């Protein structure tokens, strides 16, 4: 008992030293609070919570199927169970019991007796692409039938097992315009709180402070699979704010034809060069100063990730060019619930994974790249910078 108190006391002391008004400390504050709970919580309570968690997922699936999260997200006022039951066609008593679970886990807020309001979490679950993740729930049976082998195939994994298809996740969804639109919109969500990633990782300094003369005949930055340009826009703003003068053609946005063709009008930038490109094909732009892959490689197991990387590797100018991988970096120990969940989600949907720093280094090394630096934020979002491995 004394050891538990000592651990909790240490965590509380460390907690009081953190500035709660600074958004960048929030992830660490949450971890310290969790450390206090872990130290003081009775083991039987830990087991009870684990057993109770079994009920969470099927209830969330049921609420999603009933459209409850969408109805809450679409309302400016709290909604009653009676109203939600009438709108969804479910029994009121069942809606109450399902939402009781959701409220207990913080997914919705109870504002009164049988009255509920949306939270940030329930609004995410109201997005069709996020709700689809809830329904990929065949994992236990699949793992048992595959003798608990680690899923690592994009084309022959849990997704194909669950949906009874030979198609990969992206190909399966390609015909669903609404899903693709939601996916591309979802990808515009920032990965780190507070500063933008170009500020956090000092993008200007990384590009210009190494003493290289910028090659005017090649792009400055090529954003590979850059979606609708959300991150290239952040980078452009960061560079302009830092006094960098950009010429036409220096910023290149690449993605699949259906993405480039549907860039929203309010996000179209006349300074960008828009290129329809599949990253499993040779890279069309050679010798850029920087190539970026943001939240891309965690969708792919090592075999496919290597295909993507090798096409970029072939385009790098030795010493001059850099590859920036902007993605999660899993700690060797102490990953939080959201990161652990994200890793399992990547496994279930794509046969892929979130990687540790060691795994990133091994992957890049196999692709003929040398890691020159890794910087990770408190919420595990990182920049892994690499260059062409040059034989000594």
C-alpha positions as CSV (number, residue, x, y, z in Angstrom):
1,X,0.0,0.0,0.0
2,X,2.8,2.4,0.8
3,X,4.4,1.7,-2.6
4,X,1.1,2.7,-4.3
5,X,0.8,5.9,-2.3
6,X,4.4,6.8,-3.1
7,X,3.8,6.3,-6.9
8,X,0.6,8.3,-6.7
9,X,2.3,11.1,-4.7
10,X,5.2,11.2,-7.2
11,X,2.7,11.5,-10.1
12,X,0.7,14.2,-8.4
13,X,3.9,16.2,-7.7
14,X,4.9,16.0,-11.3
15,X,1.3,16.9,-12.3
16,X,1.4,20.1,-10.3
17,X,4.5,21.3,-12.1
18,X,2.8,21.2,-15.5
19,X,1.1,24.3,-17.0
20,X,-2.5,23.3,-17.8
21,X,-2.9,26.5,-19.9
22,X,-0.3,25.2,-22.3
23,X,-2.1,22.9,-24.7
24,X,1.1,21.0,-25.5
25,X,1.2,19.7,-21.9
26,X,-2.3,18.2,-22.0
27,X,-1.2,14.7,-23.2
28,X,1.4,14.6,-20.4
29,X,-1.2,15.8,-17.8
30,X,-3.6,13.0,-18.9
31,X,-0.8,10.4,-18.5
32,X,0.0,11.7,-15.0
33,X,-3.6,11.5,-14.0
34,X,-3.8,8.0,-15.4
35,X,-0.7,7.1,-13.4
36,X,-2.5,8.3,-10.2
37,X,-5.5,6.2,-11.1
38,X,-3.4,3.1,-11.9
39,X,-1.5,3.4,-8.6
40,X,-4.6,3.8,-6.4
41,X,-7.2,1.7,-8.2
42,X,-8.0,-1.6,-6.5
43,X,-7.0,-4.6,-8.7
44,X,-10.6,-5.9,-8.5
45,X,-11.8,-2.6,-10.0
46,X,-9.3,-3.0,-12.8
47,X,-10.6,-6.4,-13.6
48,X,-14.2,-5.2,-13.4
49,X,-13.5,-2.4,-15.8
50,X,-11.9,-4.8,-18.2
51,X,-14.9,-7.1,-18.0
52,X,-17.3,-4.1,-18.4
53,X,-15.4,-3.0,-21.5
54,X,-16.6,-6.1,-23.3
55,X,-20.1,-4.5,-23.4
56,X,-18.9,-1.2,-24.9
57,X,-18.2,-2.2,-28.4
58,X,-21.4,-4.0,-29.3
59,X,-23.4,-1.2,-27.8
60,X,-21.6,1.4,-29.8
61,X,-22.2,-0.7,-32.9
62,X,-25.9,-0.9,-32.1
63,X,-26.1,2.9,-31.5
64,X,-24.2,3.5,-34.8
65,X,-26.5,1.2,-36.7
66,X,-29.5,3.1,-35.3
67,X,-28.1,6.4,-36.4
68,X,-28.1,7.8,-32.8
69,X,-24.7,9.4,-33.1
70,X,-25.7,11.2,-36.3
71,X,-28.9,12.4,-34.7
72,X,-27.1,13.8,-31.6
73,X,-24.4,15.4,-33.8
74,X,-27.0,17.1,-35.9
75,X,-28.9,18.7,-33.0
76,X,-28.0,21.9,-31.2
77,X,-30.0,20.8,-28.2
78,X,-29.9,17.6,-26.0
79,X,-32.3,14.9,-27.2
80,X,-34.5,12.6,-25.2
81,X,-34.4,8.8,-25.3
82,X,-38.1,8.9,-26.3
83,X,-37.3,11.1,-29.3
84,X,-34.4,9.0,-30.4
85,X,-36.4,5.8,-30.0
86,X,-39.2,7.3,-32.2
87,X,-36.8,8.5,-34.8
88,X,-34.8,5.2,-35.0
89,X,-37.7,2.8,-34.5
90,X,-36.1,1.1,-31.4
91,X,-37.6,0.5,-28.0
92,X,-37.1,3.5,-25.7
93,X,-36.0,1.1,-22.9
94,X,-33.3,-0.3,-25.2
95,X,-32.1,3.1,-26.3
96,X,-31.8,4.1,-22.6
97,X,-29.7,1.0,-21.8
98,X,-27.4,1.4,-24.8
99,X,-26.9,5.1,-24.1
100,X,-26.2,4.3,-20.4
101,X,-23.1,2.4,-21.6
102,X,-22.1,5.2,-24.0
103,X,-22.4,7.8,-21.3
104,X,-20.4,5.6,-18.8
105,X,-17.5,5.6,-21.2
106,X,-17.7,9.3,-22.0
107,X,-19.0,8.8,-25.6
108,X,-22.1,10.9,-25.0
109,X,-23.1,13.2,-22.2
110,X,-26.2,12.7,-20.0
111,X,-27.7,16.2,-19.5
112,X,-30.7,14.9,-17.5
113,X,-32.9,11.9,-17.0
114,X,-32.9,10.0,-20.3
115,X,-31.6,13.1,-22.1
116,X,-28.4,13.1,-24.0
117,X,-26.0,15.4,-25.9
118,X,-23.2,14.8,-28.3
119,X,-19.5,14.9,-27.4
120,X,-16.4,15.2,-29.6
121,X,-16.2,11.4,-29.5
122,X,-19.8,10.8,-30.6
123,X,-19.4,13.4,-33.4
124,X,-16.5,11.4,-34.8
125,X,-18.6,8.2,-34.6
126,X,-21.3,10.1,-36.6
127,X,-18.9,10.3,-39.6
128,X,-19.7,7.3,-41.8
129,X,-16.0,6.4,-42.3
130,X,-15.4,6.3,-38.6
131,X,-18.6,4.3,-38.0
132,X,-17.4,1.8,-40.6
133,X,-14.5,1.0,-38.3
134,X,-17.0,0.0,-35.6
135,X,-18.5,-2.7,-37.8
136,X,-15.2,-4.4,-38.5
137,X,-15.7,-6.6,-35.5
138,X,-14.8,-10.1,-36.6
139,X,-11.3,-9.9,-35.1
140,X,-11.5,-12.6,-32.4
141,X,-12.9,-15.3,-34.7
142,X,-10.5,-14.3,-37.5
143,X,-7.4,-14.6,-35.3
144,X,-8.5,-17.9,-34.0
145,X,-9.1,-19.3,-37.5
146,X,-5.7,-18.0,-38.7
147,X,-4.0,-19.6,-35.6
148,X,-3.2,-16.1,-34.2
149,X,-0.7,-15.1,-36.9
150,X,0.0,-11.4,-37.0
151,X,-2.2,-10.0,-39.8
152,X,0.2,-8.3,-42.3
153,X,-1.6,-8.4,-45.7
154,X,-3.5,-5.7,-47.4
155,X,-5.3,-8.1,-49.7
156,X,-5.8,-11.1,-47.5
157,X,-6.7,-10.1,-44.0
158,X,-9.5,-9.4,-41.6
159,X,-11.1,-6.8,-44.0
160,X,-11.5,-9.5,-46.7
161,X,-12.7,-12.1,-44.2
162,X,-15.3,-9.8,-42.7
163,X,-16.7,-8.3,-46.0
164,X,-16.2,-11.6,-48.0
165,X,-14.3,-9.8,-50.8
166,X,-11.0,-10.2,-52.6
167,X,-10.6,-6.4,-52.8
168,X,-8.5,-4.3,-50.5
169,X,-10.1,-1.7,-48.3
170,X,-9.5,1.2,-50.6
171,X,-10.6,-0.6,-53.8
172,X,-13.7,-1.9,-52.0
173,X,-14.6,1.6,-51.0
174,X,-13.6,3.3,-54.3
175,X,-17.1,3.1,-55.8
176,X,-18.6,4.7,-52.7
177,X,-18.3,8.4,-53.4
178,X,-19.7,9.4,-50.1
179,X,-17.3,7.2,-48.1
180,X,-14.3,8.5,-50.2
181,X,-15.4,12.1,-49.6
182,X,-15.7,11.5,-45.8
183,X,-12.3,9.7,-45.8
184,X,-10.6,12.6,-47.5
185,X,-12.4,15.1,-45.2
186,X,-11.4,13.0,-42.1
187,X,-7.7,13.2,-43.2
188,X,-7.8,17.0,-42.9
189,X,-8.0,16.6,-39.0
190,X,-4.7,17.9,-37.5
191,X,-2.6,15.2,-35.9
192,X,-1.2,17.3,-33.1
193,X,-2.7,19.9,-30.8
194,X,-1.5,23.5,-30.6
195,X,1.1,24.4,-33.2
196,X,0.8,23.1,-36.8
197,X,3.2,20.3,-37.8
198,X,5.4,22.7,-39.9
199,X,5.9,24.9,-36.8
200,X,6.4,22.0,-34.4
201,X,9.1,20.4,-36.6
202,X,10.6,23.6,-37.8
203,X,10.0,22.8,-41.5
204,X,11.7,26.0,-42.7
205,X,14.8,25.3,-40.8
206,X,15.0,21.8,-41.9
207,X,14.7,22.8,-45.6
208,X,17.0,25.9,-45.7
209,X,19.4,25.8,-42.7
210,X,21.5,22.9,-44.0
211,X,23.4,25.2,-46.3
212,X,22.3,23.7,-49.6
213,X,21.7,25.8,-52.7
214,X,18.1,25.1,-53.7
215,X,17.8,23.5,-57.1
216,X,15.5,25.7,-59.1
217,X,15.0,23.0,-61.7
218,X,13.3,20.6,-59.3
219,X,10.4,21.1,-56.8
220,X,11.1,22.3,-53.3
221,X,8.5,20.0,-51.7
222,X,6.5,17.1,-53.2
223,X,3.6,16.0,-50.9
224,X,3.1,12.4,-51.9
225,X,-0.5,11.2,-51.3
226,X,-1.2,14.6,-49.9
227,X,-5.0,14.4,-50.1
228,X,-6.8,17.7,-51.0
229,X,-3.7,19.7,-50.0
230,X,-4.5,20.4,-46.3
231,X,-0.9,19.8,-45.2
232,X,0.8,21.5,-48.2
233,X,-1.3,24.6,-47.4
234,X,0.0,24.5,-43.8
235,X,3.5,24.2,-45.0
236,X,3.1,27.0,-47.5
237,X,1.7,29.3,-44.8
238,X,4.5,28.4,-42.5
239,X,7.2,29.2,-45.1
240,X,5.6,32.5,-46.2
241,X,5.2,33.6,-42.6
242,X,9.0,32.9,-42.2
243,X,9.7,35.2,-45.1
244,X,10.4,32.5,-47.7
245,X,9.5,33.5,-51.3
246,X,8.0,30.7,-53.2
247,X,7.9,30.3,-57.0
248,X,5.3,28.6,-59.1
249,X,5.9,24.9,-59.3
250,X,7.9,24.6,-56.1
251,X,5.1,23.0,-54.2
252,X,3.7,19.8,-55.7
253,X,0.6,17.9,-54.5
254,X,0.2,14.3,-55.7
255,X,-2.7,11.9,-55.1
256,X,-5.0,9.6,-56.9
257,X,-7.1,11.0,-59.8
258,X,-10.4,10.9,-57.9
259,X,-8.8,13.0,-55.1
260,X,-7.1,15.6,-57.3
261,X,-10.3,16.0,-59.4
262,X,-12.3,16.7,-56.2
263,X,-10.2,19.2,-54.4
264,X,-12.8,21.6,-52.8
265,X,-12.8,25.0,-54.4
266,X,-12.0,26.7,-51.2
267,X,-8.9,24.6,-50.8
268,X,-7.6,24.9,-54.3
269,X,-4.3,26.8,-54.4
270,X,-3.1,28.4,-57.7
271,X,0.5,28.1,-56.5
272,X,0.4,24.3,-56.3
273,X,1.2,21.9,-59.1
274,X,-1.5,19.2,-58.9
275,X,-0.4,15.8,-60.1
276,X,-2.5,12.6,-60.5
277,X,-0.2,9.9,-59.2
278,X,-0.3,6.4,-57.8
279,X,2.5,6.0,-55.3
280,X,2.9,2.3,-56.4
281,X,4.2,3.8,-59.8
282,X,7.5,5.5,-60.4
283,X,7.8,9.0,-58.9
284,X,7.4,11.5,-61.7
285,X,9.3,14.3,-59.9
286,X,13.0,13.8,-59.4
287,X,15.5,15.6,-57.2
288,X,13.1,17.6,-54.9
289,X,14.5,19.0,-51.7
290,X,11.8,17.2,-49.6
291,X,9.3,14.5,-50.2
292,X,6.6,14.1,-47.6
293,X,4.5,11.1,-46.6
294,X,2.0,12.1,-43.9
295,X,-0.3,9.5,-42.3
296,X,0.3,7.2,-45.3
297,X,2.6,4.4,-44.4
298,X,0.6,3.3,-41.4
299,X,-2.0,2.2,-43.9
300,X,0.4,-0.4,-45.3
301,X,2.3,-3.4,-44.1
302,X,6.0,-3.6,-44.7
303,X,5.8,-5.2,-48.1
304,X,3.6,-2.5,-49.7
305,X,5.3,0.2,-47.7
306,X,8.6,-0.8,-49.2
307,X,7.1,-0.5,-52.7
308,X,6.1,3.1,-52.0
309,X,9.4,3.9,-50.4
310,X,11.5,2.5,-53.2
311,X,9.8,4.6,-55.8
312,X,10.7,7.7,-53.7
313,X,14.2,6.4,-53.0
314,X,14.9,6.2,-56.8
315,X,13.9,9.9,-57.1
316,X,16.2,11.3,-54.3
317,X,19.3,13.2,-55.0
318,X,22.1,11.9,-52.8
319,X,22.9,14.2,-49.8
320,X,20.5,17.0,-51.0
321,X,17.1,15.3,-51.0
322,X,15.2,14.3,-47.8
323,X,12.2,12.2,-47.1
324,X,9.9,13.3,-44.2
325,X,7.6,10.7,-42.8
326,X,5.0,12.3,-40.7
327,X,3.3,9.5,-38.7
328,X,2.8,8.0,-35.3
329,X,5.8,6.6,-33.4
330,X,4.8,4.0,-30.9
331,X,6.8,4.0,-27.6
332,X,8.4,0.8,-26.7
333,X,6.3,0.8,-23.5
334,X,3.4,3.0,-22.2
335,X,1.3,3.5,-25.4
336,X,-2.0,5.1,-24.5
337,X,-5.4,3.7,-25.3
338,X,-5.9,5.7,-28.4
339,X,-2.6,4.7,-30.0
340,X,-3.1,1.1,-29.1
341,X,-6.6,1.3,-30.6
342,X,-5.3,2.9,-33.8
343,X,-2.7,0.2,-34.2
344,X,-5.4,-2.5,-34.0
345,X,-7.6,-0.5,-36.4
346,X,-4.8,-0.4,-39.0
347,X,-4.4,-4.2,-38.5
348,X,-8.1,-4.8,-39.0
349,X,-8.8,-2.5,-42.0
350,X,-5.5,-2.6,-43.9
351,X,-3.4,-5.5,-42.4
352,X,-1.0,-2.7,-41.5
353,X,0.4,-1.2,-38.3
354,X,1.6,1.8,-36.2
355,X,5.4,1.5,-35.9
356,X,7.9,2.0,-33.2
357,X,11.1,4.0,-33.9
358,X,13.0,0.7,-34.2
359,X,10.5,-0.5,-36.8
360,X,10.6,2.7,-38.7
361,X,14.4,2.6,-38.9
362,X,14.4,-1.1,-40.0
363,X,11.8,-0.3,-42.7
364,X,13.7,2.7,-44.1
365,X,17.0,0.8,-43.9
366,X,15.6,-2.0,-46.1
367,X,14.4,0.7,-48.6
368,X,18.0,2.0,-48.9
369,X,17.4,5.0,-46.6
370,X,19.3,6.3,-43.6
371,X,17.4,8.0,-40.7
372,X,19.0,11.3,-39.9
373,X,16.6,12.3,-37.2
374,X,13.4,11.5,-35.3
375,X,11.3,14.1,-33.4
376,X,8.1,12.9,-31.6
377,X,5.5,15.1,-29.9
378,X,3.9,14.2,-26.6
379,X,0.9,12.6,-28.4
380,X,3.3,10.3,-30.3
381,X,3.0,12.1,-33.7
382,X,6.5,12.3,-35.2
383,X,8.7,13.4,-38.0
384,X,11.1,10.7,-39.2
385,X,13.7,12.4,-41.5
386,X,15.7,10.2,-43.9
387,X,18.1,10.5,-46.8
388,X,19.6,8.2,-49.4
389,X,22.0,5.7,-47.9
390,X,25.3,6.4,-49.7
391,X,27.9,3.7,-49.8
392,X,31.1,4.7,-48.0
